[in-house]
Amino acid sequence: MSRDWVLVVPAYFRLLAGLGFKAGVGLEGSKSNPENGGESEAETQFLVRFGAGWELELGRRFTLTPEVNLDLVSGSVTWVRS
């Protein structure tokens, strides 16, 4: 299956200056790859996401926040970097 889209509603927790953690719930949409020319099936599953990131201030108005996230979907684990 290929991951087509993810929708997460996160809550952010800032513990130290710049260091933040998040947790959220959401949905993941995916399509199965058909074998022998059959039709693909769309599927939507419940998702739980945990993550951490570091905010780097770029002047007064902008931040750059590299993050790493862990998605739990139907017993499988996916690491997401952004």
Secondary structure, 3 states (H helix, E strand, C coil): CEEEEEEEEEEEEECCCCEEEEEEEEEEEEECCCCCCCCCCEEEEEEEEEEEEECEEECCCEEECCEEEEEEECCEEEEEEC
